[in-house]
Amino acid sequence: MWFLKKKNPYTSLPSQPVESKQKDVLKTSLQQNIQTLKDTLGKSSDIIIREIRIGKEGTIKAGIIYTDGLTDTPSLQNFILETLMLDIKEIDLQKKISPEQNLISVLKDVALTVGEIKEVSTFDVILTSLLSGDTIILIDGYAQGLIISNRQWAERGVTEPTAQTVVRGPREGFTENLRVNTALIRRKLKDPNLWIESKIIGTRTKTNVAIVYINDIANDKIVKEVILRLDKINIDGILESGNIEELIQDSTYTPFSTIYNTERPDVVAAALLEGRIAILVDGTPFVLLVPALFVQFFQSPEDYYERTIVGSLIRILRFIAFSISLLAPALFIAITTFHQSMLPPALLISLAAQREGVPFPAFVEALIMEVTFEILREAGIRMPRSIGTAISIVGAFVIGTAAVEAGLISAMIVIIVSITAITSFVSPSYEMAIAVRVLRFVFMALAASFGLFGIMVGIIALVLHLCSLRSFGIPYMSPIAPFNISDQKDTFIVLPIRKMLTRPHFFNHKNATRQQDSTVKNKKGS
């Protein structure tokens, strides 16, 4: 099958439409509508309900409802209250009403000077909009109301990304505001084919989720599959994009992430141009990208901003660092435990001298140091930033030195663990670094049990597992397995941009040409 289907208790039922969960509609009585809102919202002090009179001689009763802290109060004062209570005070609104209109339509089309205004007739839509920061206007005698979009709340500005830093490249990162994030993408892709579809997920949080893709580039089957999986989510709350990621990913029981996340608009723009789909979640700066490939986690934006030779060298170094971080402790354990004859005599004598008096085997040594370093790393992350780095570095140095002097571990294992720790930070993706940290202990156990034979069996099992993974139906190891020679231009090395004439093959079958061959044009021009 093209797409893998998985059973998930949270995606067993399709999410119900927003208007189907609350069947109560507005009544013609203003007092009855306001009382219903009060009964539903309880004694919430941040919900402001104000009853006013509008029209000539104040003959029409109206209600203004908004959420304090989520609503733009200057806009409410200047463009809504002032308009309703002062500007149209001398106007007989009833005479403005044509046979095809009612008072609600007149206020929407003639009187109010604000941006987005929608008519509403159900309490469920009113409650969702009210708790999102919109202003609600209800009129006595009408079973409809108006939703005025004037949301505003305190938020973090556009700052430099903290998780994915680069030496050369843009310094702007996503924020927790969904509309700011979509605007950052629009700034980079001024294409009418850039489509943004919105959904509300979470029966209680009602989180806004946006699906972003370029219509004439993205694969229609993948777009439909993304929408289908999002529609099947039936859960009470979505607090971060990680909740969405877990509910829509192809495989749960794997240390490797099959959905890529980033907080950089330039990365999202580049992915959209390749045919991927972005999923933006309101309230988080991390954007999901699907499908995700294994090689994608070794790519950094600056690979394409630097010269080709530099970008290719750095890319190769990342793959080397990945191998060292994954296998270095296991190789040390296997060689010193089972295959001492592989070492030069001088090095073997030096290791034997270091291990003289050490009470633990090599596996226990490595395990102690790895666990200790992981604890120090987590402690450094949780501590205040001003002292976290210093504590982790000093702690590792002091503990390692003291352990060697006390004869609990050998000096060589400290060097091995230090190299492993340094290489684990080379990966530009935090998800790949976490996967390596988990698998490192598995390979250490295999090396302690079966030596190099165990490591080889582990590598074969790892390769088979990676080849079995899918990301929205796309092979996780493509374009390596299955092999595609045309996509090797951006796998282990980075070819010049002028040579990247086509988009990735495996998830893009329409509009595959990225650019024309510039070398041919240059030859013709000369």
N, C-alpha and C positions, 0 to 999 in steps of 0.2 A: 504494500500500500504506500501511497505517496506520503501520507502523514501518519505518524504514530499517535494512537489514541490511548490515553491513560485514564484510569479510574481514580477519581479524587473525591473525597466526601464533601469538599467545599465547592466542587464544580459539577455536582451530580444533577442539579436542576438549573435551568436557564434563569437568569436574573429577571425579575418581573419588571415591567415597565413602571416608570416613576408614578404615573397617575393611577395605577391599578391597585395600589396598596391602601389608598385612602379614598373611599368611595363617597364621602360626604362632599357635597357641593355647597357653594355659597348660597346663602338665603338673601331675600330682598331686605330683611331687617338689619340695619347696621348694628344695633345693640346685640342682636342675636349672634351675628358674625364675630363681634369683638369678644363676647362672652365665651364663644367656642374656642377662640384663640387663647384666652386666659385659662380656660380649663385644660387645654392641651399643654401649654407651656408652664403651667404652675405659677409659683411666685418668683419667677426669674426676674431679678432686679435689673438686668441689662436689656430687657425688652421694654421699649418705650412705646406706649400707646397714647396718642393725643387725638382728642375729638375736636374738630373745628367746624365752622360754618363758612360756606363759600357762596358765590353768586351775589346778585343784586339783593340788598337788604338782608343777606345772610339767611336765605330761606332753605338752603340745601345743607344737610348734615353730611359730614365726611370724617373719615378716620385715617390718621397717619400712623403707621406702625413701622418701627425700625429697631435694629440691634445696636445699642451703644457700644462703640469700640470697633465695630466692623463697617460702619456706615460713614461716608464722607459728610460730616455735619455742616461744614460751610456750604457745600453744594445743596444740601437739604434746606438750609436756611434761605439761601439766595435764589435758588431756581425752582423750589417746590413750594415751601410755605409762603414765601413772599409773593409768588405768582398766584397761588390759590386765594390768599387772604387779602391781598392789596391790589394787584394788577387787574384782576377780573372782578373786582368788587362792584364796579359800576356797570358791568356788562350783564345783561339779562341772558343767562346761558340757555334758558328754555327757548328763546327766539332763534338761537344759533343752530338749534337741532333741526335737521332736515328729516323727511320721512325715512330716509335710508340710514340715519344715524341715531345714536342715543348720546346721553351725556358723557358716558365713558369714552366714546369715540371722539367727541368734541374736545375733551381734555387732552386726549392723546395726540390728536392731529392739529389742534389749533392753539391750545392754551400753554401747555407745558413746554419749556425750552431746555430740555435735557436730552441726553443722547438716546440710549436704548430704552424703549418702553414696550411692554408686552401686556396683553390682556390675559386675565386668568379667571377661572371659574371654579377651581377646586382648592380645598384646604391643603392638600398634600403639596401641590406646587407652591402655594403661598408659604408654607412652613419651610420648605427647602430653600426658597429664595430669601426669605427673611433671615434664616440662620446663616446664610452665605453673605449677608451684608447689604442686600437690596432693601429698598423702601417700598412699602405696600400702601396703596391708596384704596380705600373702600368708600363707596357712596351709598347713602341710605336710599332704598327703593330699587336698587339694582343688584342682581345676582352675579355681577362681574366685578372685578377689581383691576387695578393696574400695578404692574411690577416695574419699578424704575431702578435701573442699574446704576448705582452710585456707591460701589464698594470701595473701601479704603481702610487699611489697617497698617500697623507698624510692621515693617519687613526689612530684611537684610538686603542691601544694595548689591549691585553686580561687582564682584570682587574677583581676585585671582584664585583659580582652583587650588585647593590644598592637597588633594589626593593624587592629582595627575599634573605635576609641574613639568615644565619644559624650559630648556635654555633659550631657544628661539621659537617664537610663535605668539599668538594672541594671549593676552593676560586676563581675558574675561571668562567668567564661569557662570553656570546656571545658578539660579536662586530658588527659593521655596515658592515663588509665585509662578503659577502655570502660564499666565499671559505674558509675563516678562520673558519666560523661557521660549515661548513660541515666537515672540518678537525677535529674540536673539537669532533664532533660526531663519526667520524671514529676512533679517538684515543680510544674511550671507547667501540666501537662495531667493532671489527676486524672480521666481518662476511661477506663472499662473497654474502650472501643473503640480505645484506643491500643495497637496490637500491635507487638511487637518480635520479629522473627525473626532467628536467629543462623546464621551460616555460618562455616566454616573454609576459608580460601583461602591457597594457597601450600604446595607439597609439602614445603618445608623450614622455612619460618618458621611455618607453620600459624597464620596471623594470624586472630584473631576479628573478624568483620565482622557488624554488626547492621543490619537493614533496619527502619526505623521508619515507621509510617504510621497514620492513623486509618481504621479499617476501613470505617466508614459514610460517609466523605467522599472518600477517595482513589479514583481511577479504577482499576477492577480490571484493565483492559488494561495500564495503565502499571505497576502493581505486578507483574504477571506478566512484563512485559518486563524490568523491573529484575532480578527473580529469575533470569530466563533468561540475561541477559547475565552476571550474576555466576557462575552455574553453569558457563558456558562458559569461564571463565578457567582456564587450565592453565599455571601459571608456578611457578617454584621459590620466589619470595619476594615478599612485599608488605611494604614498609617504611613506607609513608606513603599517605595517601588519594590523593595525586597519582598513584600507580601504578594504583589502581583507576580513577581518573578517565580516564586515558589509554586504558585497556583497554575501557571501556564507552561512551565518548562516540560520538556519531553521526558527527562529522566531525573528522578529525585535521589536515588541511591547511587550517587557518584560524587567523588570529590571535585570534579571539574564542572565549572559553570557552563551551561549551554546557552546562556543569555548574557550578553556583554552589557556593562553599564559604564557610563562616563558622565562627567560633569563639565565637559568642554563642548561648546557649540560648534567649533571647527571640526571636531571628530564626528559629531552627529551629521553635519552638513556633508562631509566626505562619505560617510556611510550611506546617506540617502542617495548620493550621486552614484553609488555602486549598486543600488537597488534594494538596500535594506529598509526595514521599517522601524521607526522610533516610537517608543511608548513613553509619554510624559505623564507624571503623576503629580497632582497639586500637593504641595507641602514638602517636597524633597527636591534637592538639586541634582539628583542622580537620574539620568535618562537611560532607559533600556533600549538595546539595539538587537534586533533579530533579523535573520538567523545569525548565530555566532559560530565562528570557526576556531579551531585550535590555534592556528597561526595568528589570528587576530589579537590574541592576548600577548603577543610578542611585538606588536607594532606600536609605535609611538608617533604622535603628530610631527615631531621634529625630524623624523626619518625623511619626510618629504619636503621639509623646509631647508635642510642642509644639502650640501652637494652629494651626488649619488655615491661616491666612494666612501664618504664619511657615514652616510646612512646605512650602507650595506655592511660596513665594518661593525657598527654598533649593533645592527640586527644579528649578525653572526655571534657577537659577544654575548648577547642575551641567550641564545640557544646553548652556548657553551656554559654559561653561568647556570642555566636550568639543569644541565646534566650534572655539573659539580654539586649543586645544592641537593640534588636528588640522590646521588650515588656515592659521594665522597665518604661519609661515615660508614656506609655499608662495605665499600671496597676496603677500607682500613681494617674493619672487623674481620672480613673474610680472609685477607692476606695474612694478618698477624695471627689468626687462629688456625687456619687450615693450610695456607699456602706460603709458609715462610721461605721456601726455596725460591720464590719469585723475586725476593729482595736481594740487592747487592750485599755481600758479606759485611762491608763497613756499616751500612745502614741497619742491617739486622743486629749487629753487635750494639750499635747505639740504642736501638729500640729495646733490646734486652736489658741494657744497663738502666734505661729510664724506668722500665717496668719492674726492676728489682725492688722488692718490698711492697709493691702495690697489691692489696688484698683482693682486688676484683678482676674478673676477666675483662677483655676488651669491650664486649657488648655492654656490660654493666657500666663501665667507665663512660662509654659514649652516651648511654641512656641517661646517666646522671647529669652529664654536662648539657645534653640537648634539652632535657626537662628544665634544668636550672636556667638556661638561656631563654627558653620560652616564657618562663615565669617572669624573668627580668624584662623581657620585651613587652609583655602585657602590663606589667607594673609601670613601665615607662610611658605607655599609651594612656593609662588611667590617671597618672599623676598630673599635676599642673604642668603646663608646657614649659614654664620657666625652669623647672628643676627635673622634669621627666627624663630628658635626654642625658643630663649629667648623672643622674642616679643610675640609669641603666648601664652606661659606659663604665662608670666607676665601680658599680656593683659587680659587673662581669669581670673586670680586671682584678679587683680585690679578691673575689671568691676563687677565680681561677688560679691566681698566684698562691693563695693560702692553701688551696687543695693540693697543688703540686708540692709545696714545701712540707705539707703534712703527710705526704706519701699516699694520699687516697687515690690520686689519678696521675697519669704520666703527662709530661709536657707535650708530647706529640698529639695526644687527643685534644688538648686545648687548642693547638694550632689547627687541627682538622675542623673542630667545631666552629672556630672563629672564621675560617675560610668559608665554611658552609653558611654561616650567618650573613657574611658580607655578600656572597653571591645570591642569597635569597632576596636581597633588597634591589637587585639589578632589574628584576621583572617590572615593567611599567604597569602591570595589572595586579592589584591586590588579591583578586580571586585566584589567579594562577599561583601566587606565592603561598596562599593558604593550602592549596591542593598539594604543593610540593612538601610543605611542612607535615601534612598528614601522611603522605606516602613514604616519607623518609623513614619513619619508624617501622613501617611494614618491611621495607628493604633491609633495615638493620636487623630485624628479627629473622628474615630469610638468610641473611649472610651469617648470622650467628648459628643457625641451624644446619645449613647445607653448603656454606662457603660460596664460591663463585658460581657453582651450579644453581644454588638458590637464587642468586641475583639474576642469572640468565632466565630462569623460569619466571621470576617476577617481571622482568622486562617484556617477555613474550606475552604474559597475561595483561600487562599494562597496555601494550600495543593493540592486542585483541579487544580490550575494553574500549579504548579510544576509537577504534574502527567501528565498533558497534553503536556508538552514540550518534544521535541525530539532533539537530536543532531545527525545529519546524520542518522536518522532513528532509533536511539537507545533511549529507554526511559530515560529521564533525571534523574529520581529518582531511577533507578536501581543501586544496587541490593536490594533496600528497597521496591520499588513498580515498577514492579512486584518483589516479594520477591524471593531471591535465597539464600538458606542457605550456599551453598559452597563458595559464595563470601562474606560472613559476616566476613571472617577472616581478612579483611582489610577495614572494614567500620567504625564502632564506636570504635573498638579496633584494635590493631596490634598484630597478632599472631607471634611467632618466624618464622624466615625465613625458617627453616627446615619444618615448617608446611604448607607453601604456595606452595603446590605441583602443582597447576594448575593455569592457567591464567584466567582473568575475563571471565565469561561465555557469557555475552550478546553480545559482539562484537568480539568474537574469537571462531571459530568452527573448526579450523584446527590447529594441533600441540598445543593442549590445555595443554599438560603436560609440566610444567616448570622444574621439577626435580623429581627424584625418592625419595621415602621415605627413608631418611637417617637413621631413627631409626631402620628400618628393616635390613639395611646393618650392622649397629653397633651390633645388636643382633646376626646376622650370624657370624660376625667377632669374637665376643667374645666366 
